[in-house]
Every structure is written in structure tokens, then in C-alpha cells.
Amino acid sequence: MGFTALSAANTRRIFTRLGEPASFAPQGGDAVQTLAIVERGSEMSAPPVSGYLDAPRVVERRTIVCLLEEDCPVVRRGDTITTASTTFKVDQIDSRDGEVVRAVVQ
């Protein structure tokens, strides 16, 4: 087993332990059953106001839902993620590293 396969297997094990069952539904597509890790109250800094180099950075608390990229390869703004207790709407993609997609949700 190569490093990439080992890393993917470990990521899936982490999601199996820490994640919760979820349904990912792309706009206009069929829902996919997956696992999600919900991070409530994550601090994110907004970019400074354009044209103001000395403007203070604004920090806000947002909810981030992490999904396995293998299960959900294309995640876009407006897609929905449903867990047992909440339905989230994707606002933006924070990051994707080839294994995990971190979506900022509303």
C-alpha cells in the first residue's frame, strides 16, 4: 500500500470515528450518503477592506462541515448537507486537499 492509499484509509478511519452520518445533495443532483465532521464556532478571519492596508482584520465565528472528497468530489456554493439534526447550505469552500473538503456553511 502506497502513502496516498494509506493516507486516504487513515482519513476514512478518522471520519468513521468522529463523523456523523450525513447526506450531501449537490444542486440538481442526487443525494449521496457520507460522513461529516461538523465544526461549530470555528474562527475565520475576513479579508481586509479593499484599499485599506491598515484596516483591522475581522474575525467571525462560522460553522464548517468537513466531507470526504472521495464521497463528494464536487462541492459548490448552494449545495446542501443534512445531518440528523440540521440541514446546512454551503456558502463557500474553505479548503480541499484531495481527501477532505472543508465547506463553510449557513
Biopython code that builds the backbone (N, CA, C, O; Angstrom):
import numpy as np
from Bio.PDB.StructureBuilder import StructureBuilder

atoms = [
    (1, "MET", "N", (0.854, -1.180, 0.000)),
    (1, "MET", "CA", (0.000, 0.000, 0.000)),
    (1, "MET", "C", (0.894, 1.235, 0.000)),
    (1, "MET", "O", (1.767, 1.373, 0.856)),
    (2, "GLY", "N", (0.676, 2.134, -0.960)),
    (2, "GLY", "CA", (1.462, 3.350, -1.049)),
    (2, "GLY", "C", (1.010, 4.396, -0.040)),
    (2, "GLY", "O", (-0.003, 4.231, 0.639)),
    (3, "PHE", "N", (1.778, 5.471, 0.043)),
    (3, "PHE", "CA", (1.475, 6.535, 1.006)),
    (3, "PHE", "C", (0.107, 7.151, 0.762)),
    (3, "PHE", "O", (-0.635, 7.391, 1.715)),
    (4, "THR", "N", (-0.246, 7.412, -0.493)),
    (4, "THR", "CA", (-1.533, 8.044, -0.803)),
    (4, "THR", "C", (-2.686, 7.169, -0.345)),
    (4, "THR", "O", (-3.629, 7.660, 0.275)),
    (5, "ALA", "N", (-2.620, 5.880, -0.642)),
    (5, "ALA", "CA", (-3.684, 4.961, -0.226)),
    (5, "ALA", "C", (-3.750, 4.848, 1.293)),
    (5, "ALA", "O", (-4.839, 4.781, 1.864)),
    (6, "LEU", "N", (-2.596, 4.826, 1.948)),
    (6, "LEU", "CA", (-2.549, 4.747, 3.404)),
    (6, "LEU", "C", (-3.156, 6.004, 4.031)),
    (6, "LEU", "O", (-3.922, 5.918, 4.991)),
    (7, "SER", "N", (-2.814, 7.149, 3.492)),
    (7, "SER", "CA", (-3.356, 8.410, 3.991)),
    (7, "SER", "C", (-4.878, 8.455, 3.829)),
    (7, "SER", "O", (-5.584, 8.860, 4.753)),
    (8, "ALA", "N", (-5.381, 8.048, 2.679)),
    (8, "ALA", "CA", (-6.833, 8.040, 2.436)),
    (8, "ALA", "C", (-7.536, 7.083, 3.395)),
    (8, "ALA", "O", (-8.609, 7.394, 3.912)),
    (9, "ALA", "N", (-6.935, 5.926, 3.629)),
    (9, "ALA", "CA", (-7.529, 4.955, 4.550)),
    (9, "ALA", "C", (-7.574, 5.511, 5.973)),
    (9, "ALA", "O", (-8.559, 5.318, 6.686)),
    (10, "ASN", "N", (-6.506, 6.203, 6.386)),
    (10, "ASN", "CA", (-6.492, 6.803, 7.722)),
    (10, "ASN", "C", (-7.516, 7.918, 7.847)),
    (10, "ASN", "O", (-8.162, 8.051, 8.887)),
    (11, "THR", "N", (-7.674, 8.720, 6.801)),
    (11, "THR", "CA", (-8.671, 9.794, 6.821)),
    (11, "THR", "C", (-10.062, 9.197, 6.963)),
    (11, "THR", "O", (-10.871, 9.706, 7.738)),
    (12, "ARG", "N", (-10.355, 8.131, 6.232)),
    (12, "ARG", "CA", (-11.674, 7.491, 6.337)),
    (12, "ARG", "C", (-11.884, 6.939, 7.750)),
    (12, "ARG", "O", (-12.992, 7.022, 8.280)),
    (13, "ARG", "N", (-10.843, 6.380, 8.368)),
    (13, "ARG", "CA", (-10.970, 5.877, 9.744)),
    (13, "ARG", "C", (-11.292, 7.011, 10.717)),
    (13, "ARG", "O", (-12.101, 6.846, 11.630)),
    (14, "ILE", "N", (-10.657, 8.155, 10.515)),
    (14, "ILE", "CA", (-10.939, 9.326, 11.368)),
    (14, "ILE", "C", (-12.401, 9.728, 11.221)),
    (14, "ILE", "O", (-13.075, 9.984, 12.219)),
    (15, "PHE", "N", (-12.897, 9.785, 9.992)),
    (15, "PHE", "CA", (-14.295, 10.157, 9.768)),
    (15, "PHE", "C", (-15.243, 9.107, 10.356)),
    (15, "PHE", "O", (-16.316, 9.452, 10.852)),
    (16, "THR", "N", (-14.855, 7.833, 10.301)),
    (16, "THR", "CA", (-15.693, 6.779, 10.869)),
    (16, "THR", "C", (-15.807, 6.942, 12.378)),
    (16, "THR", "O", (-16.861, 6.678, 12.956)),
    (17, "ARG", "N", (-14.736, 7.373, 13.009)),
    (17, "ARG", "CA", (-14.749, 7.569, 14.468)),
    (17, "ARG", "C", (-15.404, 8.880, 14.894)),
    (17, "ARG", "O", (-16.196, 8.901, 15.835)),
    (18, "LEU", "N", (-15.078, 9.970, 14.205)),
    (18, "LEU", "CA", (-15.511, 11.302, 14.648)),
    (18, "LEU", "C", (-16.704, 11.869, 13.882)),
    (18, "LEU", "O", (-17.379, 12.785, 14.354)),
    (19, "GLY", "N", (-16.953, 11.322, 12.707)),
    (19, "GLY", "CA", (-18.012, 11.871, 11.866)),
    (19, "GLY", "C", (-19.383, 11.375, 12.248)),
    (19, "GLY", "O", (-19.543, 10.475, 13.073)),
    (20, "GLU", "N", (-20.362, 11.986, 11.625)),
    (20, "GLU", "CA", (-21.753, 11.572, 11.807)),
    (20, "GLU", "C", (-22.359, 11.322, 10.435)),
    (20, "GLU", "O", (-21.955, 11.950, 9.456)),
    (21, "PRO", "N", (-23.327, 10.410, 10.351)),
    (21, "PRO", "CA", (-23.957, 10.154, 9.060)),
    (21, "PRO", "C", (-24.568, 11.443, 8.500)),
    (21, "PRO", "O", (-25.173, 12.229, 9.229)),
    (22, "ALA", "N", (-24.398, 11.636, 7.204)),
    (22, "ALA", "CA", (-24.906, 12.842, 6.560)),
    (22, "ALA", "C", (-25.302, 12.519, 5.126)),
    (22, "ALA", "O", (-24.892, 11.513, 4.549)),
    (23, "SER", "N", (-26.108, 13.405, 4.584)),
    (23, "SER", "CA", (-26.499, 13.315, 3.183)),
    (23, "SER", "C", (-26.002, 14.576, 2.495)),
    (23, "SER", "O", (-26.291, 15.685, 2.943)),
    (24, "PHE", "N", (-25.264, 14.415, 1.420)),
    (24, "PHE", "CA", (-24.774, 15.543, 0.636)),
    (24, "PHE", "C", (-25.582, 15.603, -0.648)),
    (24, "PHE", "O", (-25.648, 14.620, -1.386)),
    (25, "ALA", "N", (-26.197, 16.744, -0.922)),
    (25, "ALA", "CA", (-27.024, 16.897, -2.119)),
    (25, "ALA", "C", (-26.532, 18.073, -2.955)),
    (25, "ALA", "O", (-26.731, 19.230, -2.586)),
    (26, "PRO", "N", (-25.888, 17.772, -4.083)),
    (26, "PRO", "CA", (-25.498, 18.866, -4.980)),
    (26, "PRO", "C", (-26.735, 19.449, -5.650)),
    (26, "PRO", "O", (-27.738, 18.758, -5.825)),
    (27, "GLN", "N", (-26.658, 20.714, -6.020)),
    (27, "GLN", "CA", (-27.792, 21.347, -6.696)),
    (27, "GLN", "C", (-28.101, 20.596, -7.986)),
    (27, "GLN", "O", (-27.224, 20.406, -8.829)),
    (28, "GLY", "N", (-29.338, 20.176, -8.132)),
    (28, "GLY", "CA", (-29.741, 19.495, -9.351)),
    (28, "GLY", "C", (-29.225, 18.083, -9.485)),
    (28, "GLY", "O", (-29.324, 17.491, -10.560)),
    (29, "GLY", "N", (-28.672, 17.523, -8.412)),
    (29, "GLY", "CA", (-28.122, 16.168, -8.488)),
    (29, "GLY", "C", (-28.730, 15.265, -7.432)),
    (29, "GLY", "O", (-29.560, 15.689, -6.628)),
    (30, "ASP", "N", (-28.309, 14.031, -7.448)),
    (30, "ASP", "CA", (-28.793, 13.049, -6.482)),
    (30, "ASP", "C", (-27.982, 13.117, -5.196)),
    (30, "ASP", "O", (-26.774, 13.354, -5.215)),
    (31, "ALA", "N", (-28.672, 12.903, -4.079)),
    (31, "ALA", "CA", (-28.015, 12.924, -2.776)),
    (31, "ALA", "C", (-27.105, 11.711, -2.615)),
    (31, "ALA", "O", (-27.376, 10.633, -3.144)),
    (32, "VAL", "N", (-26.019, 11.913, -1.869)),
    (32, "VAL", "CA", (-25.034, 10.873, -1.585)),
    (32, "VAL", "C", (-24.952, 10.723, -0.075)),
    (32, "VAL", "O", (-24.874, 11.720, 0.642)),
    (33, "GLN", "N", (-24.968, 9.497, 0.411)),
    (33, "GLN", "CA", (-24.784, 9.248, 1.842)),
    (33, "GLN", "C", (-23.284, 9.254, 2.138)),
    (33, "GLN", "O", (-22.496, 8.638, 1.420)),
    (34, "THR", "N", (-22.907, 9.950, 3.190)),
    (34, "THR", "CA", (-21.492, 10.086, 3.532)),
    (34, "THR", "C", (-21.353, 10.293, 5.027)),
    (34, "THR", "O", (-22.320, 10.137, 5.773)),
    (35, "LEU", "N", (-20.170, 10.640, 5.460)),
    (35, "LEU", "CA", (-19.908, 11.019, 6.844)),
    (35, "LEU", "C", (-19.441, 12.469, 6.858)),
    (35, "LEU", "O", (-18.744, 12.914, 5.946)),
    (36, "ALA", "N", (-19.831, 13.205, 7.900)),
    (36, "ALA", "CA", (-19.452, 14.615, 8.012)),
    (36, "ALA", "C", (-18.937, 14.896, 9.414)),
    (36, "ALA", "O", (-19.417, 14.330, 10.396)),
    (37, "ILE", "N", (-17.959, 15.776, 9.485)),
    (37, "ILE", "CA", (-17.495, 16.296, 10.773)),
    (37, "ILE", "C", (-17.892, 17.759, 10.804)),
    (37, "ILE", "O", (-17.448, 18.552, 9.974)),
    (38, "VAL", "N", (-18.736, 18.111, 11.769)),
    (38, "VAL", "CA", (-19.246, 19.478, 11.885)),
    (38, "VAL", "C", (-18.429, 20.217, 12.939)),
    (38, "VAL", "O", (-18.315, 19.772, 14.080)),
    (39, "GLU", "N", (-17.864, 21.354, 12.537)),
    (39, "GLU", "CA", (-17.077, 22.205, 13.435)),
    (39, "GLU", "C", (-17.867, 23.495, 13.655)),
    (39, "GLU", "O", (-17.856, 24.392, 12.813)),
    (40, "ARG", "N", (-18.539, 23.575, 14.774)),
    (40, "ARG", "CA", (-19.323, 24.779, 15.075)),
    (40, "ARG", "C", (-18.444, 25.808, 15.776)),
    (40, "ARG", "O", (-17.610, 25.454, 16.609)),
    (41, "GLY", "N", (-18.631, 27.081, 15.438)),
    (41, "GLY", "CA", (-17.896, 28.151, 16.098)),
    (41, "GLY", "C", (-16.444, 28.279, 15.688)),
    (41, "GLY", "O", (-15.632, 28.795, 16.455)),
    (42, "SER", "N", (-16.099, 27.822, 14.498)),
    (42, "SER", "CA", (-14.721, 27.972, 14.019)),
    (42, "SER", "C", (-14.437, 29.437, 13.724)),
    (42, "SER", "O", (-15.247, 30.122, 13.099)),
    (43, "GLU", "N", (-13.292, 29.908, 14.173)),
    (43, "GLU", "CA", (-12.922, 31.296, 13.923)),
    (43, "GLU", "C", (-12.319, 31.427, 12.533)),
    (43, "GLU", "O", (-11.407, 30.686, 12.163)),
    (44, "MET", "N", (-12.839, 32.377, 11.772)),
    (44, "MET", "CA", (-12.330, 32.666, 10.434)),
    (44, "MET", "C", (-12.105, 34.161, 10.337)),
    (44, "MET", "O", (-12.904, 34.946, 10.847)),
    (45, "SER", "N", (-11.022, 34.562, 9.684)),
    (45, "SER", "CA", (-10.790, 35.991, 9.511)),
    (45, "SER", "C", (-11.172, 36.389, 8.096)),
    (45, "SER", "O", (-10.792, 35.743, 7.119)),
    (46, "ALA", "N", (-11.929, 37.464, 8.016)),
    (46, "ALA", "CA", (-12.340, 38.002, 6.724)),
    (46, "ALA", "C", (-11.202, 38.835, 6.164)),
    (46, "ALA", "O", (-10.429, 39.414, 6.927)),
    (47, "PRO", "N", (-11.084, 38.906, 4.844)),
    (47, "PRO", "CA", (-10.029, 39.744, 4.265)),
    (47, "PRO", "C", (-10.270, 41.211, 4.595)),
    (47, "PRO", "O", (-11.412, 41.628, 4.784)),
    (48, "PRO", "N", (-9.186, 42.001, 4.665)),
    (48, "PRO", "CA", (-9.357, 43.425, 4.966)),
    (48, "PRO", "C", (-10.119, 44.129, 3.841)),
    (48, "PRO", "O", (-10.153, 43.667, 2.701)),
    (49, "VAL", "N", (-10.717, 45.241, 4.194)),
    (49, "VAL", "CA", (-11.460, 46.033, 3.220)),
    (49, "VAL", "C", (-10.503, 46.499, 2.126)),
    (49, "VAL", "O", (-9.418, 47.005, 2.416)),
    (50, "SER", "N", (-10.901, 46.329, 0.898)),
    (50, "SER", "CA", (-10.055, 46.689, -0.243)),
    (50, "SER", "C", (-9.658, 48.158, -0.186)),
    (50, "SER", "O", (-10.496, 49.033, 0.032)),
    (51, "GLY", "N", (-8.382, 48.413, -0.384)),
    (51, "GLY", "CA", (-7.887, 49.786, -0.417)),
    (51, "GLY", "C", (-7.412, 50.306, 0.925)),
    (51, "GLY", "O", (-6.846, 51.397, 0.997)),
    (52, "TYR", "N", (-7.628, 49.551, 1.983)),
    (52, "TYR", "CA", (-7.226, 49.981, 3.312)),
    (52, "TYR", "C", (-6.204, 48.997, 3.874)),
    (52, "TYR", "O", (-6.566, 47.985, 4.475)),
    (53, "LEU", "N", (-4.920, 49.306, 3.672)),
    (53, "LEU", "CA", (-3.861, 48.390, 4.097)),
    (53, "LEU", "C", (-3.778, 48.242, 5.608)),
    (53, "LEU", "O", (-3.374, 47.192, 6.108)),
    (54, "ASP", "N", (-4.156, 49.284, 6.339)),
    (54, "ASP", "CA", (-4.056, 49.213, 7.791)),
    (54, "ASP", "C", (-5.386, 48.866, 8.452)),
    (54, "ASP", "O", (-5.524, 48.992, 9.669)),
    (55, "ALA", "N", (-6.367, 48.430, 7.658)),
    (55, "ALA", "CA", (-7.674, 48.081, 8.205)),
    (55, "ALA", "C", (-7.543, 46.846, 9.098)),
    (55, "ALA", "O", (-6.813, 45.910, 8.771)),
    (56, "PRO", "N", (-8.248, 46.851, 10.215)),
    (56, "PRO", "CA", (-8.177, 45.675, 11.096)),
    (56, "PRO", "C", (-8.859, 44.470, 10.444)),
    (56, "PRO", "O", (-9.808, 44.611, 9.673)),
    (57, "ARG", "N", (-8.354, 43.296, 10.771)),
    (57, "ARG", "CA", (-8.984, 42.079, 10.264)),
    (57, "ARG", "C", (-10.191, 41.759, 11.143)),
    (57, "ARG", "O", (-10.154, 41.920, 12.363)),
    (58, "VAL", "N", (-11.226, 41.316, 10.513)),
    (58, "VAL", "CA", (-12.443, 40.956, 11.220)),
    (58, "VAL", "C", (-12.451, 39.442, 11.410)),
    (58, "VAL", "O", (-12.269, 38.683, 10.458)),
    (59, "VAL", "N", (-12.662, 39.025, 12.632)),
    (59, "VAL", "CA", (-12.750, 37.600, 12.924)),
    (59, "VAL", "C", (-14.199, 37.279, 13.224)),
    (59, "VAL", "O", (-14.846, 37.949, 14.028)),
    (60, "GLU", "N", (-14.699, 36.244, 12.567)),
    (60, "GLU", "CA", (-16.080, 35.839, 12.801)),
    (60, "GLU", "C", (-16.125, 34.344, 13.076)),
    (60, "GLU", "O", (-15.237, 33.598, 12.663)),
    (61, "ARG", "N", (-17.146, 33.927, 13.761)),
    (61, "ARG", "CA", (-17.337, 32.505, 14.046)),
    (61, "ARG", "C", (-18.309, 31.933, 13.024)),
    (61, "ARG", "O", (-19.401, 32.464, 12.818)),
    (62, "ARG", "N", (-17.895, 30.845, 12.391)),
    (62, "ARG", "CA", (-18.711, 30.194, 11.366)),
    (62, "ARG", "C", (-18.777, 28.699, 11.654)),
    (62, "ARG", "O", (-18.021, 28.174, 12.472)),
    (63, "THR", "N", (-19.678, 28.037, 10.981)),
    (63, "THR", "CA", (-19.763, 26.577, 11.054)),
    (63, "THR", "C", (-19.130, 26.005, 9.797)),
    (63, "THR", "O", (-19.409, 26.454, 8.686)),
    (64, "ILE", "N", (-18.280, 25.016, 9.986)),
    (64, "ILE", "CA", (-17.609, 24.346, 8.871)),
    (64, "ILE", "C", (-18.009, 22.875, 8.906)),
    (64, "ILE", "O", (-18.012, 22.245, 9.964)),
    (65, "VAL", "N", (-18.343, 22.341, 7.746)),
    (65, "VAL", "CA", (-18.626, 20.914, 7.630)),
    (65, "VAL", "C", (-17.535, 20.303, 6.759)),
    (65, "VAL", "O", (-17.291, 20.748, 5.637)),
    (66, "CYS", "N", (-16.882, 19.271, 7.301)),
    (66, "CYS", "CA", (-15.840, 18.559, 6.568)),
    (66, "CYS", "C", (-16.437, 17.290, 5.963)),
    (66, "CYS", "O", (-17.134, 16.536, 6.641)),
    (67, "LEU", "N", (-16.159, 17.068, 4.689)),
    (67, "LEU", "CA", (-16.656, 15.902, 3.965)),
    (67, "LEU", "C", (-15.483, 15.169, 3.329)),
    (67, "LEU", "O", (-14.450, 15.771, 3.035)),
    (68, "LEU", "N", (-15.649, 13.877, 3.118)),
    (68, "LEU", "CA", (-14.643, 13.102, 2.397)),
    (68, "LEU", "C", (-14.749, 13.416, 0.912)),
    (68, "LEU", "O", (-15.807, 13.238, 0.309)),
    (69, "GLU", "N", (-13.667, 13.878, 0.331)),
    (69, "GLU", "CA", (-13.680, 14.244, -1.089)),
    (69, "GLU", "C", (-13.946, 13.023, -1.974)),
    (69, "GLU", "O", (-14.487, 13.163, -3.071)),
    (70, "GLU", "N", (-13.576, 11.845, -1.514)),
    (70, "GLU", "CA", (-13.842, 10.615, -2.254)),
    (70, "GLU", "C", (-15.352, 10.400, -2.442)),
    (70, "GLU", "O", (-15.790, 9.925, -3.489)),
    (71, "ASP", "N", (-16.143, 10.754, -1.415)),
    (71, "ASP", "CA", (-17.601, 10.615, -1.487)),
    (71, "ASP", "C", (-18.257, 11.804, -2.174)),
    (71, "ASP", "O", (-19.276, 11.653, -2.848)),
    (72, "CYS", "N", (-17.674, 12.986, -2.002)),
    (72, "CYS", "CA", (-18.257, 14.238, -2.501)),
    (72, "CYS", "C", (-17.193, 15.015, -3.272)),
    (72, "CYS", "O", (-16.667, 16.003, -2.760)),
    (73, "PRO", "N", (-16.867, 14.589, -4.491)),
    (73, "PRO", "CA", (-15.748, 15.213, -5.209)),
    (73, "PRO", "C", (-16.008, 16.646, -5.669)),
    (73, "PRO", "O", (-15.068, 17.423, -5.832)),
    (74, "VAL", "N", (-17.275, 17.000, -5.878)),
    (74, "VAL", "CA", (-17.598, 18.351, -6.335)),
    (74, "VAL", "C", (-18.580, 18.969, -5.341)),
    (74, "VAL", "O", (-19.751, 18.593, -5.295)),
    (75, "VAL", "N", (-18.088, 19.923, -4.548)),
    (75, "VAL", "CA", (-18.918, 20.631, -3.578)),
    (75, "VAL", "C", (-18.893, 22.098, -3.976)),
    (75, "VAL", "O", (-17.828, 22.692, -4.138)),
    (76, "ARG", "N", (-20.088, 22.677, -4.131)),
    (76, "ARG", "CA", (-20.189, 24.067, -4.585)),
    (76, "ARG", "C", (-21.152, 24.857, -3.701)),
    (76, "ARG", "O", (-21.953, 24.296, -2.954)),
    (77, "ARG", "N", (-21.043, 26.154, -3.813)),
    (77, "ARG", "CA", (-21.953, 27.047, -3.101)),
    (77, "ARG", "C", (-23.394, 26.705, -3.476)),
    (77, "ARG", "O", (-23.714, 26.529, -4.652)),
    (78, "GLY", "N", (-24.257, 26.612, -2.467)),
    (78, "GLY", "CA", (-25.659, 26.310, -2.693)),
    (78, "GLY", "C", (-26.025, 24.847, -2.494)),
    (78, "GLY", "O", (-27.203, 24.519, -2.353)),
    (79, "ASP", "N", (-25.019, 23.951, -2.480)),
    (79, "ASP", "CA", (-25.284, 22.536, -2.200)),
    (79, "ASP", "C", (-25.737, 22.408, -0.746)),
    (79, "ASP", "O", (-25.478, 23.296, 0.066)),
    (80, "THR", "N", (-26.415, 21.299, -0.415)),
    (80, "THR", "CA", (-26.879, 21.110, 0.954)),
    (80, "THR", "C", (-26.260, 19.860, 1.577)),
    (80, "THR", "O", (-25.979, 18.870, 0.902)),
    (81, "ILE", "N", (-26.062, 19.947, 2.887)),
    (81, "ILE", "CA", (-25.543, 18.847, 3.690)),
    (81, "ILE", "C", (-26.516, 18.681, 4.847)),
    (81, "ILE", "O", (-26.774, 19.628, 5.590)),
    (82, "THR", "N", (-27.056, 17.475, 4.999)),
    (82, "THR", "CA", (-28.034, 17.227, 6.044)),
    (82, "THR", "C", (-27.509, 16.176, 7.010)),
    (82, "THR", "O", (-27.124, 15.076, 6.611)),
    (83, "THR", "N", (-27.501, 16.540, 8.298)),
    (83, "THR", "CA", (-27.166, 15.584, 9.351)),
    (83, "THR", "C", (-28.471, 15.247, 10.068)),
    (83, "THR", "O", (-29.539, 15.711, 9.667)),
    (84, "ALA", "N", (-28.389, 14.443, 11.122)),
    (84, "ALA", "CA", (-29.600, 14.052, 11.849)),
    (84, "ALA", "C", (-30.336, 15.253, 12.431)),
    (84, "ALA", "O", (-31.560, 15.227, 12.566)),
    (85, "SER", "N", (-29.598, 16.302, 12.776)),
    (85, "SER", "CA", (-30.225, 17.430, 13.466)),
    (85, "SER", "C", (-30.337, 18.717, 12.650)),
    (85, "SER", "O", (-31.123, 19.594, 13.009)),
    (86, "THR", "N", (-29.578, 18.854, 11.570)),
    (86, "THR", "CA", (-29.513, 20.140, 10.878)),
    (86, "THR", "C", (-29.315, 19.961, 9.379)),
    (86, "THR", "O", (-28.661, 19.022, 8.926)),
    (87, "THR", "N", (-29.897, 20.886, 8.622)),
    (87, "THR", "CA", (-29.595, 20.981, 7.193)),
    (87, "THR", "C", (-28.787, 22.250, 6.984)),
    (87, "THR", "O", (-29.211, 23.340, 7.367)),
    (88, "PHE", "N", (-27.616, 22.098, 6.372)),
    (88, "PHE", "CA", (-26.713, 23.216, 6.117)),
    (88, "PHE", "C", (-26.700, 23.519, 4.627)),
    (88, "PHE", "O", (-26.888, 22.631, 3.795)),
    (89, "LYS", "N", (-26.477, 24.785, 4.305)),
    (89, "LYS", "CA", (-26.300, 25.194, 2.914)),
    (89, "LYS", "C", (-24.868, 25.684, 2.750)),
    (89, "LYS", "O", (-24.400, 26.512, 3.532)),
    (90, "VAL", "N", (-24.167, 25.175, 1.732)),
    (90, "VAL", "CA", (-22.771, 25.560, 1.510)),
    (90, "VAL", "C", (-22.706, 27.013, 1.072)),
    (90, "VAL", "O", (-23.366, 27.419, 0.115)),
    (91, "ASP", "N", (-21.890, 27.800, 1.796)),
    (91, "ASP", "CA", (-21.686, 29.207, 1.475)),
    (91, "ASP", "C", (-20.409, 29.384, 0.654)),
    (91, "ASP", "O", (-20.393, 30.125, -0.329)),
    (92, "GLN", "N", (-19.343, 28.702, 1.063)),
    (92, "GLN", "CA", (-18.074, 28.781, 0.337)),
    (92, "GLN", "C", (-17.209, 27.584, 0.710)),
    (92, "GLN", "O", (-17.450, 26.924, 1.720)),
    (93, "ILE", "N", (-16.215, 27.314, -0.102)),
    (93, "ILE", "CA", (-15.263, 26.250, 0.186)),
    (93, "ILE", "C", (-14.052, 26.868, 0.867)),
    (93, "ILE", "O", (-13.404, 27.756, 0.314)),
    (94, "ASP", "N", (-13.751, 26.394, 2.072)),
    (94, "ASP", "CA", (-12.601, 26.902, 2.816)),
    (94, "ASP", "C", (-11.321, 26.267, 2.285)),
    (94, "ASP", "O", (-10.321, 26.955, 2.076)),
    (95, "SER", "N", (-11.354, 24.951, 2.068)),
    (95, "SER", "CA", (-10.181, 24.267, 1.532)),
    (95, "SER", "C", (-10.577, 22.887, 1.029)),
    (95, "SER", "O", (-11.624, 22.342, 1.378)),
    (96, "ARG", "N", (-9.704, 22.353, 0.204)),
    (96, "ARG", "CA", (-9.805, 20.950, -0.233)),
    (96, "ARG", "C", (-8.385, 20.483, -0.484)),
    (96, "ARG", "O", (-7.606, 21.144, -1.169)),
    (97, "ASP", "N", (-8.064, 19.330, 0.085)),
    (97, "ASP", "CA", (-6.677, 18.851, -0.002)),
    (97, "ASP", "C", (-6.538, 17.526, -0.737)),
    (97, "ASP", "O", (-5.489, 16.885, -0.673)),
    (98, "GLY", "N", (-7.588, 17.116, -1.433)),
    (98, "GLY", "CA", (-7.560, 15.844, -2.135)),
    (98, "GLY", "C", (-8.175, 14.712, -1.334)),
    (98, "GLY", "O", (-8.482, 13.654, -1.884)),
    (99, "GLU", "N", (-8.357, 14.926, -0.041)),
    (99, "GLU", "CA", (-9.003, 13.933, 0.810)),
    (99, "GLU", "C", (-10.215, 14.498, 1.546)),
    (99, "GLU", "O", (-11.230, 13.820, 1.704)),
    (100, "VAL", "N", (-10.097, 15.749, 1.995)),
    (100, "VAL", "CA", (-11.168, 16.368, 2.787)),
    (100, "VAL", "C", (-11.543, 17.704, 2.162)),
    (100, "VAL", "O", (-10.681, 18.492, 1.771)),
    (101, "VAL", "N", (-12.857, 17.944, 2.076)),
    (101, "VAL", "CA", (-13.387, 19.239, 1.649)),
    (101, "VAL", "C", (-13.926, 19.927, 2.886)),
    (101, "VAL", "O", (-14.759, 19.363, 3.596)),
    (102, "ARG", "N", (-13.458, 21.150, 3.157)),
    (102, "ARG", "CA", (-13.970, 21.950, 4.289)),
    (102, "ARG", "C", (-14.877, 23.028, 3.709)),
    (102, "ARG", "O", (-14.422, 23.946, 3.026)),
    (103, "ALA", "N", (-16.174, 22.896, 3.997)),
    (103, "ALA", "CA", (-17.168, 23.834, 3.474)),
    (103, "ALA", "C", (-17.691, 24.726, 4.583)),
    (103, "ALA", "O", (-18.138, 24.242, 5.622)),
    (104, "VAL", "N", (-17.632, 26.033, 4.358)),
    (104, "VAL", "CA", (-18.243, 26.989, 5.266)),
    (104, "VAL", "C", (-19.727, 26.992, 4.947)),
    (104, "VAL", "O", (-20.115, 27.163, 3.791)),
    (105, "VAL", "N", (-20.560, 26.803, 5.965)),
    (105, "VAL", "CA", (-22.000, 26.637, 5.736)),
    (105, "VAL", "C", (-22.821, 27.668, 6.484)),
    (105, "VAL", "O", (-22.343, 28.345, 7.394)),
    (106, "GLN", "N", (-24.067, 27.763, 6.069)),
    (106, "GLN", "CA", (-25.042, 28.636, 6.750)),
    (106, "GLN", "C", (-26.067, 27.770, 7.442)),
    (106, "GLN", "O", (-26.984, 28.288, 8.079)),
]
sb = StructureBuilder()
sb.init_structure("model")
sb.init_model(0)
sb.init_chain("A")
sb.init_seg("    ")
for serial, (resi, resn, name, xyz) in enumerate(atoms, 1):
    if name == "N":
        sb.init_residue(resn, " ", resi, " ")
    sb.init_atom(name, np.array(xyz, "f"), 0.0, 1.0, " ", f" {name:<3s}", serial, name[0])
structure = sb.get_structure()
